[in-house]
Amino acid sequence: MLRTDIDTTPEDRRTAARRAVVVLACVSACTTLVIGFVAAINLAVPLLAAGDLHPTSSELLWIVDGYVVVFACLVIPGGAAGDRFGRKGVLLTGLFTVAAGAALSALAPTVAILLAGRVLTGIGAALVLPNCVGILIHATPAERRGRALAVWAGVSGIGGLVGNVGGGALLTGGSWRTLFLAVVLVALACALWAATAVPRSSRHERGLDPVGTLLFVAAAVALLLGIIEGPELGWTSAFVATAFTLCAALTAVWLAVELRVRHPMLDPRLFRNPLLATASIGMVVAFFANFGLFYVNASLLQYGRGFSVLGAGLGILPMTLPLLLGTRYVRHLVSRAGHAVTLAAAFLATTGGLFGLSTASEQPYAVYACWLVLVGIGITLALPCLTQEIAAGLPPQQAGVAGGLQSATRELGSALGVAVVGTVLTAGFTRNLPAAVTGADSAPRTVAEALAQAPARHTDIVAAYVDGADAALRVAAVSAFCAGVLVVAGATWAARRTRQHTA
C-alpha cells in the first residue's frame, strides 16, 4: 500500500508523486477501456443491423444498453465490494470479467448470446470503474488529489471519444466481431499493468446489500423496457404500462429497503446534502446528452453523410478539442466563478450545441464540427466540476461509494440517453418513411430493413433517417436545457445554504 501519510523527506515525496502518476496513468487506461466500449459499440450499429444476426431495432438498442444498464446498476455495489475485499483485487476481477464477456460476444451465434456477453461485460465494467476512483484517491498525496481527480474526469470524458476513434479503426475491416476481440486483448493488457502498478489498499467491513442491488437493477430494467419497447408496442399497451408501473413500484420498495438495512447499496439520506444531490443529477444529464449524441452521430454520419465507419469515428473528434485544451483550467474557473455559474455555462453550451447539430445535417461538415466543439465545451466545463462535488460530498473512507456514485450517475445517464434518443430516432424514422415502404407487411424499423425491402428508395429512406435523427437531437437539447435549469438552481441553493452555515 502507498503510505503517503508518513512520507516526510523530499525523496520520499518525489517517489510517492512518481508512483501516483503511474497509478493515474493505469486507472486512466482502465477507465478509457470501459467508457470507450460504451461509445464504440454505437459505430457498429449499422454493421450489426446488416449482419448475420439480423437484430430488430429494439434488439439493437438492447445490444447498446445491455452493457450500460448493468454497468450503471452494479457500479455502486462494485465500489462497495472494493471497499470490503480490496480495490486492487476487485479491479483485476473486473478486467478479467470484461475480457470474458467480450470474448463471448465476439463468438456469439445468436442475438441472445451476444446480449449475454454484453451483460457479463457490464458486470466487469461495474467492478472496474468505481475502484479506479477509489485507488486514485488513496494512492495520491492529498495536495495532488484535486488535480488528479480533474485529470481523471477529463480522461473519462475523452474515453467516449477514444472509443469512437478506436472503434472506427477496428470496424473498418467490416466485422463487428473485431471490436469485441480487441476489447479482450486490451482488457488483459490493462489487467497485467494493474497487477504490477496498482498498490493494495486497506479494507473496510461493509455489507453488499444484495436485495437492494437486485431491486435497483430490476427497476432500471423495467424503466428501459418501457422506453425502448414503447414505439413498437405502443405507449398505451399493457406491456409498456406494466413496465413503467413496475419501475415505480420497485423504486418505492427499493427506497424502503435502503432506509432500513444496515449497509445500504446507496443510502437515500446521502442526498439530503444538496450539493451531492445536485451534482448527481447534473452527471446524469451530462451523460444523457453526451451518449445520446454518440448513438445518433455514429449512424448519422454513416447514413446521412456517407462517411465510412472510420470516418464516422473521426468525425466526432472536434468534441475532443475543448477536453484536451481546457480541462486544466476548469478548477480555476470554478474557484472564481462558482459551481452554479460554471454549470450554467456548461448546460447552455451543451443545449446550444445539440440544437445546432439538429439543424446542420444538410450543411457542410465544417458547420457540423463547430456545433460539436460547442457540445465539447459543455462537457469540459461540467465533468470536473461535478466529479469534485460528488467526491467532496462523501468522507474518504467511502471513496469506493463515491466512485460508484459518480460512475452510476454517468452510466445511468448514458443508458437513458441511448434509450430515449434511440427511441425518438426510431419513431421519427418510421414516421417519415415513404408510403411504399411502410405499406409492406412488416414495417421496417432500421435502415437495413428498409433498404432490404425497397432498395430503389435509398434516398428517401436515408432522408427519413436524417429527419428522425434531427428530431432526436432536438429532444436531447430540450431535455438537457430543462434538467440544466434544475441543476443550476440546486447548485445556487446549495451555495447559499453553505454560506449561511459558515457565516
C-alpha positions in Angstrom: 0.0 0.0 0.0 1.2 3.5 -0.8 1.8 5.3 2.6 1.7 8.9 1.7 0.9 9.8 5.3 4.5 9.0 6.5 6.4 10.4 3.5 8.5 13.1 5.3 11.7 13.5 3.2 11.8 15.2 -0.2 12.9 12.0 -1.8 10.0 10.1 -0.2 7.6 12.7 -1.5 9.1 12.6 -5.0 8.8 8.8 -5.0 5.2 9.0 -3.9 4.5 11.5 -6.6 6.0 9.3 -9.3 4.0 6.3 -8.1 0.9 8.4 -8.1 1.5 9.4 -11.7 1.9 5.8 -12.7 -1.3 4.8 -10.9 -3.1 7.7 -12.5 -2.0 6.5 -16.0 -3.0 2.9 -15.2 -6.5 3.7 -13.9 -7.0 6.2 -16.7 -6.3 3.4 -19.2 -8.8 1.1 -17.4 -11.4 3.9 -17.4 -10.9 4.6 -21.1 -11.5 0.9 -21.8 -14.8 0.6 -20.1 -16.1 4.0 -21.1 -14.8 3.8 -24.6 -16.6 0.5 -25.1 -19.9 2.3 -24.4 -19.2 4.6 -27.3 -17.5 2.2 -29.7 -20.5 -0.1 -30.0 -22.6 2.8 -31.5 -20.4 2.7 -34.6 -21.1 -1.0 -35.0 -24.9 -0.5 -35.1 -25.1 -0.3 -39.0 -22.8 -3.4 -39.3 -24.9 -5.2 -36.7 -28.2 -4.3 -38.4 -26.9 -5.6 -41.7 -25.1 -8.6 -40.3 -25.8 -12.2 -39.9 -27.7 -11.9 -36.6 -30.4 -9.7 -38.1 -31.4 -7.8 -34.8 -34.6 -5.8 -34.7 -34.5 -2.1 -33.8 -35.3 -2.9 -30.1 -32.6 -5.6 -30.0 -30.1 -3.0 -31.4 -30.9 -0.7 -28.5 -30.5 -3.5 -26.0 -27.2 -4.5 -27.6 -26.0 -1.0 -26.8 -27.8 -0.6 -23.5 -27.5 -4.1 -22.1 -23.9 -3.3 -21.2 -24.6 0.2 -20.0 -27.6 -0.6 -17.7 -25.8 -3.4 -15.9 -22.8 -1.2 -15.6 -24.9 1.6 -14.1 -26.9 -0.6 -11.7 -23.9 -2.6 -10.3 -21.3 0.1 -10.2 -22.1 1.2 -6.6 -22.0 -2.4 -5.3 -18.8 -2.7 -7.3 -17.3 0.2 -5.3 -18.6 -1.3 -2.1 -17.0 -4.6 -3.0 -13.7 -2.9 -3.5 -14.0 -1.2 -0.1 -14.7 -4.6 1.5 -12.4 -7.0 -0.4 -9.7 -4.7 -1.6 -9.8 -2.4 -4.6 -6.9 -3.9 -6.4 -8.3 -7.5 -6.4 -11.8 -6.3 -7.4 -10.3 -4.2 -10.2 -8.4 -7.2 -11.6 -11.5 -9.4 -11.3 -13.4 -6.8 -13.2 -10.9 -6.6 -16.0 -10.9 -10.4 -16.5 -14.7 -10.4 -16.5 -14.7 -7.7 -19.2 -12.4 -9.9 -21.3 -14.6 -13.0 -20.8 -17.8 -11.1 -21.7 -16.2 -9.5 -24.8 -15.0 -13.0 -25.9 -18.5 -14.4 -25.5 -19.9 -11.6 -27.6 -17.3 -11.9 -30.3 -18.2 -15.6 -30.8 -22.0 -15.2 -30.4 -24.1 -17.2 -32.9 -27.3 -15.5 -31.8 -28.5 -12.2 -30.5 -29.4 -13.8 -27.1 -25.8 -14.9 -26.6 -24.5 -11.6 -27.8 -26.7 -9.9 -25.2 -25.4 -12.4 -22.5 -21.9 -11.4 -23.4 -22.8 -7.7 -23.1 -24.3 -8.2 -19.7 -21.2 -10.1 -18.5 -19.0 -7.3 -19.8 -21.2 -4.8 -18.0 -20.7 -6.6 -14.7 -16.9 -6.4 -15.3 -17.1 -2.7 -16.1 -19.0 -2.1 -12.8 -16.2 -3.7 -10.9 -13.5 -1.7 -12.8 -14.7 1.9 -12.8 -15.5 2.8 -9.2 -12.4 1.1 -7.9 -10.3 3.2 -10.3 -11.6 6.3 -8.4 -11.0 4.7 -5.0 -7.5 3.6 -5.9 -6.7 7.0 -7.3 -7.9 8.8 -4.2 -5.9 6.6 -1.8 -2.8 6.4 -3.9 -2.4 10.2 -4.5 -1.0 12.6 -1.9 -3.6 15.0 -0.5 -2.1 18.1 -2.1 -2.3 16.5 -5.6 -5.6 14.8 -5.2 -7.8 17.5 -6.7 -5.7 17.8 -9.8 -5.5 14.0 -10.2 -9.3 13.8 -10.0 -9.7 16.6 -12.5 -7.3 14.8 -14.9 -9.2 11.5 -14.4 -12.5 13.3 -15.0 -11.1 14.7 -18.3 -9.9 11.2 -19.3 -13.3 9.8 -18.6 -14.8 12.4 -20.8 -12.3 11.7 -23.6 -12.9 8.0 -23.1 -16.0 8.0 -25.2 -14.2 9.8 -28.0 -11.3 7.4 -27.9 -13.9 4.6 -28.2 -15.3 6.3 -31.3 -11.9 6.7 -33.0 -10.6 3.3 -31.9 -13.8 1.5 -32.7 -14.0 3.2 -36.1 -10.5 1.9 -36.9 -11.3 -1.6 -35.8 -14.6 -1.8 -37.6 -13.1 -0.6 -40.9 -12.5 -4.3 -41.7 -16.3 -4.8 -41.9 -16.9 -7.1 -39.0 -18.3 -6.0 -35.7 -16.8 -9.1 -34.0 -13.3 -7.5 -34.5 -14.3 -4.8 -31.9 -15.1 -7.4 -29.2 -11.9 -9.4 -29.9 -9.8 -6.2 -29.5 -11.5 -5.5 -26.2 -10.4 -8.9 -24.9 -6.8 -8.1 -25.7 -6.9 -4.5 -24.2 -8.6 -5.8 -21.0 -6.0 -8.4 -20.5 -3.2 -5.9 -21.1 -4.8 -3.5 -18.5 -5.0 -6.3 -16.0 -1.3 -7.0 -16.4 -0.5 -3.3 -15.9 -2.7 -3.0 -12.9 -1.2 -6.1 -11.3 2.2 -4.5 -11.3 1.4 -0.8 -10.8 -1.5 -0.5 -8.5 -0.9 -0.6 -4.7 -3.1 -2.5 -2.3 -5.4 -0.5 -0.2 -7.0 -1.1 3.2 -10.3 -3.0 3.5 -13.4 -1.8 5.3 -16.2 -4.1 6.7 -19.1 -3.0 4.5 -22.1 -5.1 3.6 -23.0 -5.5 -0.1 -26.8 -5.3 0.2 -27.8 -7.9 -2.5 -31.6 -7.2 -2.0 -31.2 -3.5 -2.6 -29.0 -4.2 -5.6 -31.5 -6.6 -7.2 -34.3 -4.1 -6.7 -32.3 -1.3 -8.2 -31.4 -3.4 -11.3 -35.0 -4.6 -11.7 -36.3 -1.0 -11.5 -33.8 0.3 -14.1 -34.5 -2.6 -16.5 -38.3 -2.0 -16.2 -37.8 1.7 -17.0 -35.7 1.0 -20.0 -38.1 -1.8 -21.2 -40.9 0.7 -21.2 -38.9 3.4 -23.1 -37.4 1.0 -25.7 -40.5 -1.1 -26.4 -42.9 1.9 -26.4 -42.7 2.8 -30.1 -43.1 -0.7 -31.3 -45.7 -2.0 -28.9 -47.5 1.4 -28.3 -47.2 3.7 -25.4 -50.6 2.7 -24.1 -50.0 -1.1 -24.5 -50.4 -3.3 -21.5 -46.7 -4.3 -21.6 -45.4 -0.8 -21.6 -47.8 0.4 -18.9 -46.9 -2.6 -16.8 -43.1 -1.8 -17.2 -43.5 1.8 -16.1 -45.8 0.8 -13.2 -43.4 -1.9 -12.1 -40.5 0.6 -12.2 -42.3 2.9 -9.9 -43.3 0.1 -7.5 -39.8 -1.4 -7.4 -38.3 2.1 -6.8 -40.6 2.6 -3.9 -39.7 -0.8 -2.4 -36.0 -0.1 -3.0 -36.2 3.2 -1.1 -38.0 1.4 1.8 -35.3 -1.3 1.9 -32.4 1.1 1.7 -33.7 3.2 4.6 -33.8 0.1 6.8 -30.8 -2.1 6.0 -27.5 -1.6 8.0 -25.3 -1.2 4.9 -27.4 0.1 2.0 -26.2 -0.1 -1.5 -26.9 3.6 -1.7 -28.3 5.4 1.3 -31.0 7.8 0.0 -30.3 10.0 3.1 -27.0 11.0 1.4 -29.0 13.1 -1.0 -30.0 15.4 1.9 -26.7 17.0 1.0 -27.9 19.5 -1.7 -24.6 19.7 -3.4 -24.3 15.9 -3.7 -27.8 15.6 -5.0 -27.3 18.4 -7.5 -24.0 17.0 -8.7 -25.6 13.6 -9.2 -28.4 14.9 -11.3 -26.0 17.0 -13.3 -23.9 14.0 -14.1 -26.9 12.1 -15.3 -27.9 15.0 -17.5 -24.4 15.5 -18.9 -24.0 11.9 -19.9 -27.6 11.6 -21.2 -26.8 14.3 -23.7 -23.2 13.0 -24.4 -24.1 9.4 -25.2 -27.4 10.2 -26.8 -25.3 12.2 -29.2 -22.8 9.4 -29.7 -25.7 7.0 -30.5 -27.2 9.3 -33.1 -23.9 10.7 -34.5 -22.4 7.3 -35.3 -25.1 6.3 -37.7 -26.0 9.8 -38.9 -22.5 10.4 -40.3 -22.5 7.0 -42.0 -26.0 7.1 -43.4 -26.6 10.8 -43.8 -23.2 11.9 -45.0 -21.8 8.7 -46.5 -18.9 8.5 -44.1 -17.0 5.3 -43.7 -17.1 3.7 -40.2 -13.6 5.1 -39.6 -14.7 8.5 -40.9 -17.7 8.4 -38.5 -15.3 7.7 -35.6 -13.0 10.5 -36.6 -16.0 12.8 -37.3 -16.6 13.2 -33.5 -13.1 14.4 -32.9 -13.9 18.2 -32.8 -15.6 17.4 -29.4 -12.2 16.5 -28.0 -10.6 19.9 -28.6 -12.1 21.6 -25.5 -11.5 18.5 -23.4 -7.8 18.3 -24.4 -7.2 22.0 -24.1 -9.5 23.3 -21.4 -9.8 20.7 -18.6 -6.8 22.0 -16.7 -8.4 25.5 -16.4 -11.8 24.4 -15.2 -10.8 24.2 -11.5 -9.6 27.8 -11.6 -12.8 28.8 -13.3 -14.9 27.1 -10.6 -12.9 28.7 -7.8 -13.5 32.2 -9.3 -17.0 31.9 -10.8 -18.5 29.2 -8.5 -20.2 26.0 -9.3 -23.6 27.5 -10.3 -22.1 29.8 -12.9 -19.8 27.1 -14.3 -22.7 24.6 -14.6 -25.0 27.2 -16.2 -22.4 27.9 -18.9 -21.9 24.1 -19.3 -25.5 23.3 -19.9 -26.1 26.3 -22.1 -23.2 25.2 -24.3 -24.5 21.6 -24.4 -28.0 22.7 -25.2 -26.9 25.1 -27.9 -24.6 22.5 -29.5 -27.2 19.8 -29.6 -29.8 22.1 -31.1 -27.3 23.4 -33.6 -26.4 19.9 -34.7 -30.1 19.2 -35.3 -30.1 22.0 -37.9 -26.7 21.1 -39.6 -27.5 17.8 -41.3 -27.7 19.4 -44.7 -24.9 21.9 -44.1 -21.1 21.4 -44.7 -19.3 19.2 -42.2 -17.3 22.3 -41.0 -20.5 23.7 -39.6 -21.4 20.4 -38.0 -18.0 20.3 -36.5 -18.4 23.8 -34.9 -21.5 22.6 -33.1 -19.6 19.5 -31.9 -17.0 21.9 -30.4 -19.7 23.7 -28.5 -21.0 20.4 -27.1 -17.4 19.6 -26.1 -17.1 22.9 -24.2 -20.2 22.0 -22.2 -18.8 18.6 -21.3 -15.4 20.1 -20.4 -17.0 22.6 -18.0 -19.4 20.1 -16.4 -17.4 16.9 -15.7 -14.5 18.2 -13.5 -16.9 20.4 -11.6 -19.5 17.6 -10.9 -16.8 15.0 -10.2 -15.2 17.1 -7.5 -18.6 17.9 -5.9 -19.5 14.2 -5.6 -16.1 13.3 -4.2 -16.4 16.1 -1.6 -19.8 15.0 -0.6 -18.6 11.8 1.0 -15.9 11.0 3.5 -12.6 9.5 2.4 -13.4 6.1 3.9 -16.3 5.8 1.5 -14.1 6.5 -1.5 -15.4 3.4 -3.3 -19.0 4.5 -2.8 -18.1 8.0 -4.1 -16.5 6.4 -7.1 -19.6 4.2 -7.5 -22.0 7.1 -7.3 -20.0 9.0 -9.9 -20.0 6.0 -12.2 -23.6 5.1 -11.6 -24.8 8.6 -12.5 -22.6 8.6 -15.6 -23.8 5.2 -16.9 -27.4 5.7 -15.9 -27.4 8.9 -17.9 -25.7 7.1 -20.8 -28.3 4.3 -20.7 -31.2 6.7 -20.6 -29.6 8.9 -23.3 -29.3 5.9 -25.7 -32.8 4.6 -24.8 -34.6 7.9 -25.1 -32.7 9.3 -28.1 -32.7 5.9 -29.9 -36.5 5.6 -29.3 -37.2 9.1 -30.7 -34.9 8.4 -33.6 -36.7 5.1 -34.5 -40.2 6.7 -34.1 -39.2 9.6 -36.4 -37.6 7.3 -38.9 -40.6 5.1 -39.3 -43.0 8.1 -39.4 -41.0 9.7 -42.2 -40.6 6.6 -44.4 -42.2 6.7 -47.8 -45.6 5.0 -48.0 -44.3 2.4 -50.5 -42.0 1.1 -47.7 -44.3 1.4 -44.7 -47.1 -0.3 -46.6 -45.2 -3.6 -46.5 -46.5 -6.5 -44.4 -43.7 -5.9 -41.9 -42.9 -2.2 -41.5 -39.1 -1.7 -41.2 -37.6 -0.1 -38.1 -34.0 0.1 -39.2 -32.3 1.5 -42.3 -31.0 -2.0 -43.2 -34.5 -3.5 -43.1 -35.9 -0.6 -45.1 -33.2 -0.9 -47.8 -33.7 -4.7 -48.0 -37.5 -4.1 -48.7 -37.1 -1.1 -51.1 -33.5 -0.7 -52.3 -34.7 1.7 -55.1 -35.9 4.2 -52.4 -32.4 4.6 -50.9 -32.5 8.4 -51.0 -35.9 8.6 -49.3 -35.0 6.1 -46.7 -31.8 7.9 -45.7 -33.8 11.2 -45.7 -36.3 9.7 -43.3 -33.4 8.5 -41.0 -31.8 12.0 -41.0 -35.2 13.6 -40.1 -35.5 11.1 -37.2 -32.0 11.9 -36.1 -32.6 15.6 -36.1 -35.8 15.2 -34.0 -33.8 13.0 -31.5 -31.1 15.7 -31.2 -33.7 18.4 -30.5 -35.3 16.2 -27.8 -31.9 15.8 -26.2 -31.3 19.5 -26.4 -34.6 20.4 -24.7 -34.0 17.7 -22.1 -30.6 19.0 -21.3 -31.9 22.6 -21.0 -34.8 21.7 -18.7 -32.7 19.5 -16.5 -29.8 22.0 -16.5 -32.1 24.7 -15.1 -32.9 22.4 -12.3 -29.3 21.5 -11.6 -28.2 25.2 -11.7 -31.0 26.2 -9.3 -30.0 23.4 -7.0 -26.3 24.4 -7.1 -27.2 28.0 -6.3 -29.4 27.0 -3.4 -26.6 24.7 -2.1 -24.1 27.5 -2.3 -26.4 29.9 -0.3 -27.0 27.3 2.3 -23.3 26.6 2.7 -22.6 30.4 3.1 -25.4 30.6 5.8 -23.8 27.7 7.7 -20.3 29.2 7.6 -21.4 32.7 8.4 
